[in-house]
């Protein structure tokens, strides 16, 4: 678990994570969105149209698809820079510790994972086209397509890298080290209860953003009361608390947490609205396999390459009018969105296949220890060198 232990090479206090997450969110959602807002305002016919289009990230204003893709990527660039700032200035550790447990980034791993998944992705597109050609329309437009290829190859990895370094890097290390805190399991369970309460109430009553915020405030107030009346303190002194600590203090905890959060955040994508929440199987499953890459390989290089290949192939080769990005891809998928076996092919067949390929390539061993073993603080030998 050398990768999780990289968090101890700097400031690992809880407040450092809070400051960095707030900084990242501000850079990503406030600073990074300014260029997009500027272009959107230029394309708008008035303030009312500008405000109305903001509800769907200005996607309905008729902005050139390549320009829109580039502007969206800029928001992730600001988020990535903000994350790096937090690692350097708040956590006081090297950026490489966020990426890998190796002394330097292994780019061969990145390009190997990129190549493997890009080849598989292209093969799957060709198979789909061969089986149901009537569902596809040829969309080759030379100039827009080549601009798309350049943007995708040069800039899309920025978007995927921010997601990977946030989830498989920062949060994986943060949640992993948090499991050593004997109080963490109480907070974790309470947060999960609050999350499911919000989702449940939304499903029944279709609440708005203000109502959701008030529910979260109420959850925080209840937690404060539990602390105030020392109910949590009494709970932590029970034998049940000892059992829960041993159960939570495992690498499986950050693996599952980062995968579920990764999936739920993708629940904001329009394809989830079209396909329903069953599509979470794909998103959470993808987060899970990327997390397994990271824990087994002690670094994010494979997940970085895999994720970059996934999004680049999707952007360049096939587009639809109901997914999160519409691009000038080679093909337009005109089929009606539906949940079929093809949604489960990646999770049930292709991901296990890739795991076998990577495992044989890099000689992965001790699967049980790395995926479900107890998280421990490192023993310091000398500067920047740790053992479990």
One Martini backbone bead per residue (centre of mass of N, CA, C, O) as a GRO file, in nm:
protein
  388
    1UNK     BB    1   0.056   0.064   0.019
    2UNK     BB    2   0.238   0.299  -0.094
    3UNK     BB    3   0.041   0.496  -0.223
    4UNK     BB    4  -0.123   0.579   0.026
    5UNK     BB    5   0.146   0.660   0.194
    6UNK     BB    6   0.215   0.930   0.042
    7UNK     BB    7   0.052   1.123   0.233
    8UNK     BB    8   0.297   1.122   0.460
    9UNK     BB    9   0.492   1.333   0.285
   10UNK     BB   10   0.296   1.532   0.443
   11UNK     BB   11   0.022   1.703   0.502
   12UNK     BB   12  -0.251   1.501   0.679
   13UNK     BB   13  -0.468   1.686   0.755
   14UNK     BB   14  -0.801   1.752   0.735
   15UNK     BB   15  -0.782   2.060   0.655
   16UNK     BB   16  -0.619   2.017   0.393
   17UNK     BB   17  -0.849   1.880   0.238
   18UNK     BB   18  -1.056   2.104   0.258
   19UNK     BB   19  -0.893   2.329   0.120
   20UNK     BB   20  -0.836   2.178  -0.147
   21UNK     BB   21  -1.129   2.122  -0.235
   22UNK     BB   22  -1.217   2.417  -0.242
   23UNK     BB   23  -1.002   2.510  -0.444
   24UNK     BB   24  -1.081   2.321  -0.673
   25UNK     BB   25  -1.377   2.409  -0.703
   26UNK     BB   26  -1.316   2.705  -0.764
   27UNK     BB   27  -1.134   2.661  -1.015
   28UNK     BB   28  -1.338   2.485  -1.178
   29UNK     BB   29  -1.639   2.648  -1.127
   30UNK     BB   30  -1.526   2.960  -1.155
   31UNK     BB   31  -1.264   3.012  -1.319
   32UNK     BB   32  -1.289   2.797  -1.557
   33UNK     BB   33  -1.582   2.918  -1.666
   34UNK     BB   34  -1.528   3.204  -1.787
   35UNK     BB   35  -1.475   3.149  -2.091
   36UNK     BB   36  -1.748   3.013  -2.143
   37UNK     BB   37  -1.922   3.256  -2.056
   38UNK     BB   38  -1.814   3.455  -2.264
   39UNK     BB   39  -1.901   3.296  -2.518
   40UNK     BB   40  -2.200   3.263  -2.439
   41UNK     BB   41  -2.267   3.564  -2.437
   42UNK     BB   42  -2.201   3.608  -2.738
   43UNK     BB   43  -2.426   3.388  -2.836
   44UNK     BB   44  -2.634   3.547  -2.705
   45UNK     BB   45  -2.949   3.737  -2.725
   46UNK     BB   46  -2.943   3.752  -2.404
   47UNK     BB   47  -2.980   3.729  -2.070
   48UNK     BB   48  -3.203   3.516  -2.069
   49UNK     BB   49  -3.055   3.311  -2.253
   50UNK     BB   50  -2.805   3.284  -2.079
   51UNK     BB   51  -2.941   3.178  -1.819
   52UNK     BB   52  -3.093   2.937  -1.943
   53UNK     BB   53  -2.830   2.789  -2.063
   54UNK     BB   54  -2.685   2.735  -1.783
   55UNK     BB   55  -2.841   2.464  -1.709
   56UNK     BB   56  -2.660   2.319  -1.972
   57UNK     BB   57  -2.374   2.454  -2.016
   58UNK     BB   58  -2.438   2.603  -2.301
   59UNK     BB   59  -2.518   2.372  -2.526
   60UNK     BB   60  -2.777   2.546  -2.681
   61UNK     BB   61  -2.620   2.799  -2.843
   62UNK     BB   62  -2.425   2.701  -3.094
   63UNK     BB   63  -2.155   2.618  -3.030
   64UNK     BB   64  -1.886   2.509  -3.137
   65UNK     BB   65  -1.787   2.193  -3.064
   66UNK     BB   66  -1.479   2.241  -3.039
   67UNK     BB   67  -1.492   2.491  -2.862
   68UNK     BB   68  -1.658   2.366  -2.635
   69UNK     BB   69  -1.460   2.142  -2.560
   70UNK     BB   70  -1.224   2.331  -2.487
   71UNK     BB   71  -1.373   2.491  -2.262
   72UNK     BB   72  -1.426   2.249  -2.080
   73UNK     BB   73  -1.127   2.172  -2.041
   74UNK     BB   74  -1.044   2.436  -1.896
   75UNK     BB   75  -1.185   2.370  -1.630
   76UNK     BB   76  -0.999   2.124  -1.566
   77UNK     BB   77  -0.734   2.276  -1.564
   78UNK     BB   78  -0.801   2.451  -1.317
   79UNK     BB   79  -0.846   2.209  -1.130
   80UNK     BB   80  -0.561   2.085  -1.156
   81UNK     BB   81  -0.401   2.330  -1.057
   82UNK     BB   82  -0.543   2.343  -0.781
   83UNK     BB   83  -0.449   2.065  -0.686
   84UNK     BB   84  -0.144   2.120  -0.706
   85UNK     BB   85  -0.145   2.353  -0.509
   86UNK     BB   86  -0.242   2.191  -0.262
   87UNK     BB   87  -0.006   1.990  -0.255
   88UNK     BB   88   0.227   2.204  -0.231
   89UNK     BB   89   0.101   2.430  -0.012
   90UNK     BB   90  -0.072   2.247   0.194
   91UNK     BB   91   0.077   1.953   0.199
   92UNK     BB   92   0.384   1.960   0.134
   93UNK     BB   93   0.417   1.799  -0.152
   94UNK     BB   94   0.477   1.613  -0.410
   95UNK     BB   95   0.316   1.553  -0.705
   96UNK     BB   96   0.416   1.257  -0.754
   97UNK     BB   97   0.260   1.140  -0.497
   98UNK     BB   98  -0.021   1.156  -0.651
   99UNK     BB   99   0.060   0.948  -0.892
  100UNK     BB  100   0.307   0.788  -0.741
  101UNK     BB  101   0.544   0.556  -0.580
  102UNK     BB  102   0.742   0.638  -0.766
  103UNK     BB  103   0.997   0.851  -0.842
  104UNK     BB  104   0.858   0.840  -1.129
  105UNK     BB  105   0.687   0.861  -1.402
  106UNK     BB  106   0.542   0.592  -1.595
  107UNK     BB  107   0.489   0.626  -1.931
  108UNK     BB  108   0.470   0.334  -2.032
  109UNK     BB  109   0.211   0.269  -1.881
  110UNK     BB  110   0.031   0.477  -2.007
  111UNK     BB  111   0.066   0.382  -2.313
  112UNK     BB  112  -0.024   0.093  -2.272
  113UNK     BB  113  -0.312   0.146  -2.170
  114UNK     BB  114  -0.397   0.317  -2.407
  115UNK     BB  115  -0.360   0.103  -2.631
  116UNK     BB  116  -0.539  -0.123  -2.528
  117UNK     BB  117  -0.812   0.043  -2.504
  118UNK     BB  118  -0.820   0.161  -2.790
  119UNK     BB  119  -0.835  -0.105  -2.942
  120UNK     BB  120  -1.090  -0.213  -2.804
  121UNK     BB  121  -1.274   0.027  -2.873
  122UNK     BB  122  -1.255   0.008  -3.183
  123UNK     BB  123  -1.358  -0.281  -3.208
  124UNK     BB  124  -1.639  -0.227  -3.082
  125UNK     BB  125  -1.730  -0.025  -3.298
  126UNK     BB  126  -1.704  -0.216  -3.542
  127UNK     BB  127  -1.901  -0.427  -3.439
  128UNK     BB  128  -2.148  -0.240  -3.414
  129UNK     BB  129  -2.148  -0.155  -3.717
  130UNK     BB  130  -2.175  -0.445  -3.837
  131UNK     BB  131  -2.447  -0.528  -3.688
  132UNK     BB  132  -2.570  -0.195  -3.699
  133UNK     BB  133  -2.556   0.019  -3.956
  134UNK     BB  134  -2.840   0.173  -3.929
  135UNK     BB  135  -2.733   0.339  -3.656
  136UNK     BB  136  -2.539   0.488  -3.865
  137UNK     BB  137  -2.367   0.801  -3.950
  138UNK     BB  138  -2.182   0.958  -4.167
  139UNK     BB  139  -1.946   1.248  -4.044
  140UNK     BB  140  -1.726   1.350  -4.241
  141UNK     BB  141  -1.529   1.650  -4.163
  142UNK     BB  142  -1.229   1.743  -4.215
  143UNK     BB  143  -1.170   1.999  -4.041
  144UNK     BB  144  -1.328   1.935  -3.776
  145UNK     BB  145  -1.196   1.659  -3.732
  146UNK     BB  146  -0.894   1.748  -3.705
  147UNK     BB  147  -0.945   1.934  -3.470
  148UNK     BB  148  -1.054   1.716  -3.283
  149UNK     BB  149  -0.801   1.542  -3.274
  150UNK     BB  150  -0.616   1.756  -3.149
  151UNK     BB  151  -0.780   1.815  -2.895
  152UNK     BB  152  -0.793   1.523  -2.791
  153UNK     BB  153  -0.483   1.457  -2.772
  154UNK     BB  154  -0.391   1.728  -2.612
  155UNK     BB  155  -0.656   1.787  -2.395
  156UNK     BB  156  -0.829   1.549  -2.279
  157UNK     BB  157  -0.614   1.447  -2.064
  158UNK     BB  158  -0.684   1.671  -1.865
  159UNK     BB  159  -0.962   1.573  -1.780
  160UNK     BB  160  -0.882   1.280  -1.697
  161UNK     BB  161  -0.657   1.360  -1.494
  162UNK     BB  162  -0.829   1.508  -1.291
  163UNK     BB  163  -1.008   1.269  -1.217
  164UNK     BB  164  -0.785   1.067  -1.135
  165UNK     BB  165  -0.628   1.250  -0.923
  166UNK     BB  166  -0.877   1.282  -0.745
  167UNK     BB  167  -0.970   0.982  -0.703
  168UNK     BB  168  -0.710   0.782  -0.735
  169UNK     BB  169  -0.543   0.983  -0.563
  170UNK     BB  170  -0.648   1.183  -0.339
  171UNK     BB  171  -0.894   1.015  -0.223
  172UNK     BB  172  -0.751   0.749  -0.184
  173UNK     BB  173  -0.546   0.861   0.024
  174UNK     BB  174  -0.743   1.000   0.218
  175UNK     BB  175  -0.926   0.758   0.290
  176UNK     BB  176  -0.703   0.562   0.367
  177UNK     BB  177  -0.590   0.731   0.615
  178UNK     BB  178  -0.870   0.769   0.762
  179UNK     BB  179  -0.902   0.464   0.861
  180UNK     BB  180  -0.708   0.512   1.120
  181UNK     BB  181  -0.950   0.649   1.233
  182UNK     BB  182  -1.176   0.559   1.485
  183UNK     BB  183  -1.407   0.779   1.381
  184UNK     BB  184  -1.465   0.737   1.073
  185UNK     BB  185  -1.705   0.533   1.061
  186UNK     BB  186  -1.920   0.724   1.168
  187UNK     BB  187  -1.903   0.942   0.951
  188UNK     BB  188  -1.949   0.757   0.709
  189UNK     BB  189  -2.231   0.649   0.781
  190UNK     BB  190  -2.366   0.926   0.806
  191UNK     BB  191  -2.316   1.019   0.516
  192UNK     BB  192  -2.468   0.787   0.379
  193UNK     BB  193  -2.742   0.847   0.506
  194UNK     BB  194  -2.768   1.134   0.388
  195UNK     BB  195  -2.744   1.061   0.090
  196UNK     BB  196  -2.989   0.862   0.078
  197UNK     BB  197  -3.193   1.069   0.174
  198UNK     BB  198  -3.171   1.265  -0.059
  199UNK     BB  199  -3.231   1.063  -0.288
  200UNK     BB  200  -3.503   0.965  -0.177
  201UNK     BB  201  -3.652   1.241  -0.162
  202UNK     BB  202  -3.614   1.308  -0.460
  203UNK     BB  203  -3.770   1.065  -0.574
  204UNK     BB  204  -4.046   1.144  -0.430
  205UNK     BB  205  -4.042   1.494  -0.444
  206UNK     BB  206  -3.858   1.661  -0.629
  207UNK     BB  207  -3.629   1.838  -0.535
  208UNK     BB  208  -3.445   2.112  -0.484
  209UNK     BB  209  -3.151   2.266  -0.410
  210UNK     BB  210  -3.247   2.401  -0.145
  211UNK     BB  211  -3.362   2.148  -0.010
  212UNK     BB  212  -3.099   1.988  -0.009
  213UNK     BB  213  -2.943   2.188   0.164
  214UNK     BB  214  -3.131   2.170   0.414
  215UNK     BB  215  -3.084   1.871   0.466
  216UNK     BB  216  -2.779   1.892   0.517
  217UNK     BB  217  -2.804   2.085   0.753
  218UNK     BB  218  -2.970   1.888   0.926
  219UNK     BB  219  -2.754   1.667   0.943
  220UNK     BB  220  -2.543   1.845   1.084
  221UNK     BB  221  -2.716   1.909   1.336
  222UNK     BB  222  -2.753   1.619   1.433
  223UNK     BB  223  -2.453   1.563   1.471
  224UNK     BB  224  -2.411   1.782   1.682
  225UNK     BB  225  -2.603   1.659   1.894
  226UNK     BB  226  -2.456   1.388   1.925
  227UNK     BB  227  -2.200   1.525   2.032
  228UNK     BB  228  -2.319   1.694   2.266
  229UNK     BB  229  -2.448   1.415   2.405
  230UNK     BB  230  -2.225   1.183   2.370
  231UNK     BB  231  -2.312   0.942   2.180
  232UNK     BB  232  -2.056   0.888   2.014
  233UNK     BB  233  -1.862   0.845   2.248
  234UNK     BB  234  -2.009   0.590   2.353
  235UNK     BB  235  -1.990   0.424   2.089
  236UNK     BB  236  -1.664   0.419   2.081
  237UNK     BB  237  -1.662   0.221   2.358
  238UNK     BB  238  -1.745  -0.018   2.204
  239UNK     BB  239  -1.718  -0.324   2.048
  240UNK     BB  240  -1.839  -0.235   1.781
  241UNK     BB  241  -1.618  -0.025   1.718
  242UNK     BB  242  -1.386  -0.226   1.684
  243UNK     BB  243  -1.509  -0.382   1.449
  244UNK     BB  244  -1.546  -0.140   1.253
  245UNK     BB  245  -1.251  -0.056   1.236
  246UNK     BB  246  -1.145  -0.326   1.114
  247UNK     BB  247  -1.332  -0.307   0.863
  248UNK     BB  248  -1.249  -0.015   0.752
  249UNK     BB  249  -0.927  -0.069   0.782
  250UNK     BB  250  -0.917  -0.074   0.443
  251UNK     BB  251  -0.856  -0.059   0.104
  252UNK     BB  252  -1.159  -0.104   0.024
  253UNK     BB  253  -1.275   0.166   0.112
  254UNK     BB  254  -1.150   0.367  -0.098
  255UNK     BB  255  -1.239   0.204  -0.343
  256UNK     BB  256  -1.550   0.230  -0.299
  257UNK     BB  257  -1.581   0.534  -0.255
  258UNK     BB  258  -1.456   0.638  -0.524
  259UNK     BB  259  -1.651   0.479  -0.708
  260UNK     BB  260  -1.923   0.594  -0.611
  261UNK     BB  261  -1.863   0.895  -0.647
  262UNK     BB  262  -1.791   0.880  -0.944
  263UNK     BB  263  -2.070   0.776  -1.032
  264UNK     BB  264  -2.258   0.999  -0.909
  265UNK     BB  265  -2.136   1.241  -1.068
  266UNK     BB  266  -2.223   1.106  -1.349
  267UNK     BB  267  -2.535   1.145  -1.290
  268UNK     BB  268  -2.538   1.436  -1.443
  269UNK     BB  269  -2.557   1.308  -1.698
  270UNK     BB  270  -2.776   1.272  -1.965
  271UNK     BB  271  -2.762   0.954  -1.996
  272UNK     BB  272  -2.895   0.894  -1.722
  273UNK     BB  273  -3.172   1.013  -1.791
  274UNK     BB  274  -3.220   0.815  -2.033
  275UNK     BB  275  -3.136   0.523  -1.884
  276UNK     BB  276  -3.087   0.548  -1.592
  277UNK     BB  277  -2.956   0.410  -1.289
  278UNK     BB  278  -2.831   0.153  -1.425
  279UNK     BB  279  -2.573   0.312  -1.535
  280UNK     BB  280  -2.408   0.291  -1.265
  281UNK     BB  281  -2.270   0.026  -1.328
  282UNK     BB  282  -2.066   0.152  -1.521
  283UNK     BB  283  -1.942   0.385  -1.350
  284UNK     BB  284  -1.867   0.222  -1.097
  285UNK     BB  285  -1.711   0.001  -1.248
  286UNK     BB  286  -1.497   0.193  -1.358
  287UNK     BB  287  -1.393   0.297  -1.086
  288UNK     BB  288  -1.310   0.018  -0.982
  289UNK     BB  289  -1.094  -0.060  -1.199
  290UNK     BB  290  -0.917   0.193  -1.157
  291UNK     BB  291  -0.859   0.131  -0.857
  292UNK     BB  292  -0.720  -0.141  -0.904
  293UNK     BB  293  -0.488  -0.041  -1.066
  294UNK     BB  294  -0.371   0.144  -0.843
  295UNK     BB  295  -0.327  -0.066  -0.612
  296UNK     BB  296  -0.167  -0.286  -0.772
  297UNK     BB  297   0.048  -0.059  -0.909
  298UNK     BB  298   0.114   0.195  -0.725
  299UNK     BB  299  -0.057   0.378  -0.937
  300UNK     BB  300  -0.200   0.600  -1.209
  301UNK     BB  301  -0.098   0.536  -1.501
  302UNK     BB  302  -0.313   0.332  -1.606
  303UNK     BB  303  -0.566   0.508  -1.555
  304UNK     BB  304  -0.479   0.745  -1.729
  305UNK     BB  305  -0.461   0.591  -2.002
  306UNK     BB  306  -0.741   0.462  -2.007
  307UNK     BB  307  -0.917   0.722  -1.983
  308UNK     BB  308  -0.805   0.868  -2.229
  309UNK     BB  309  -0.885   0.655  -2.440
  310UNK     BB  310  -1.188   0.650  -2.388
  311UNK     BB  311  -1.248   0.958  -2.460
  312UNK     BB  312  -1.112   0.978  -2.737
  313UNK     BB  313  -1.266   0.757  -2.887
  314UNK     BB  314  -1.548   0.875  -2.830
  315UNK     BB  315  -1.499   1.158  -2.967
  316UNK     BB  316  -1.390   1.061  -3.262
  317UNK     BB  317  -1.597   0.816  -3.357
  318UNK     BB  318  -1.856   0.871  -3.154
  319UNK     BB  319  -2.185   1.018  -3.160
  320UNK     BB  320  -2.450   1.193  -2.990
  321UNK     BB  321  -2.758   1.368  -2.875
  322UNK     BB  322  -2.735   1.240  -2.540
  323UNK     BB  323  -2.465   1.314  -2.450
  324UNK     BB  324  -2.232   1.513  -2.295
  325UNK     BB  325  -2.092   1.493  -2.586
  326UNK     BB  326  -2.074   1.675  -2.893
  327UNK     BB  327  -1.921   1.577  -3.198
  328UNK     BB  328  -1.705   1.553  -3.498
  329UNK     BB  329  -1.745   1.265  -3.567
  330UNK     BB  330  -1.752   0.998  -3.779
  331UNK     BB  331  -2.004   0.906  -3.603
  332UNK     BB  332  -2.363   0.862  -3.574
  333UNK     BB  333  -2.577   0.769  -3.321
  334UNK     BB  334  -2.936   0.698  -3.384
  335UNK     BB  335  -3.016   0.543  -3.157
  336UNK     BB  336  -3.205   0.452  -2.906
  337UNK     BB  337  -3.198   0.479  -2.582
  338UNK     BB  338  -3.078   0.182  -2.406
  339UNK     BB  339  -3.095  -0.111  -2.203
  340UNK     BB  340  -2.836  -0.344  -2.249
  341UNK     BB  341  -2.586  -0.569  -2.273
  342UNK     BB  342  -2.370  -0.355  -2.370
  343UNK     BB  343  -2.341  -0.215  -2.088
  344UNK     BB  344  -2.207  -0.491  -1.949
  345UNK     BB  345  -1.952  -0.568  -2.111
  346UNK     BB  346  -1.728  -0.406  -1.974
  347UNK     BB  347  -1.770  -0.507  -1.675
  348UNK     BB  348  -1.789  -0.836  -1.740
  349UNK     BB  349  -1.546  -0.853  -1.974
  350UNK     BB  350  -1.331  -0.625  -2.039
  351UNK     BB  351  -1.215  -0.559  -1.759
  352UNK     BB  352  -1.112  -0.843  -1.686
  353UNK     BB  353  -0.925  -0.861  -1.933
  354UNK     BB  354  -0.742  -0.620  -1.856
  355UNK     BB  355  -0.652  -0.732  -1.584
  356UNK     BB  356  -0.503  -0.975  -1.705
  357UNK     BB  357  -0.304  -0.819  -1.880
  358UNK     BB  358  -0.172  -0.646  -1.654
  359UNK     BB  359  -0.094  -0.873  -1.463
  360UNK     BB  360   0.102  -1.014  -1.665
  361UNK     BB  361   0.281  -0.768  -1.731
  362UNK     BB  362   0.333  -0.681  -1.394
  363UNK     BB  363   0.311  -0.907  -1.176
  364UNK     BB  364   0.065  -0.944  -0.997
  365UNK     BB  365   0.027  -0.961  -0.640
  366UNK     BB  366  -0.146  -0.975  -0.358
  367UNK     BB  367  -0.458  -0.905  -0.386
  368UNK     BB  368  -0.578  -0.917  -0.099
  369UNK     BB  369  -0.384  -0.712   0.035
  370UNK     BB  370  -0.429  -0.464  -0.166
  371UNK     BB  371  -0.762  -0.465  -0.155
  372UNK     BB  372  -0.804  -0.581   0.182
  373UNK     BB  373  -0.602  -0.459   0.351
  374UNK     BB  374  -0.441  -0.309   0.601
  375UNK     BB  375  -0.401   0.008   0.705
  376UNK     BB  376  -0.083   0.178   0.742
  377UNK     BB  377   0.163   0.322   0.883
  378UNK     BB  378   0.462   0.433   0.822
  379UNK     BB  379   0.805   0.368   0.838
  380UNK     BB  380   1.064   0.569   0.901
  381UNK     BB  381   1.387   0.593   0.759
  382UNK     BB  382   1.392   0.834   0.555
  383UNK     BB  383   1.379   1.060   0.339
  384UNK     BB  384   1.129   0.952   0.129
  385UNK     BB  385   1.117   0.669   0.308
  386UNK     BB  386   0.910   0.374   0.314
  387UNK     BB  387   0.741   0.139   0.528
  388UNK     BB  388   0.499  -0.087   0.661
   0.00000   0.00000   0.00000
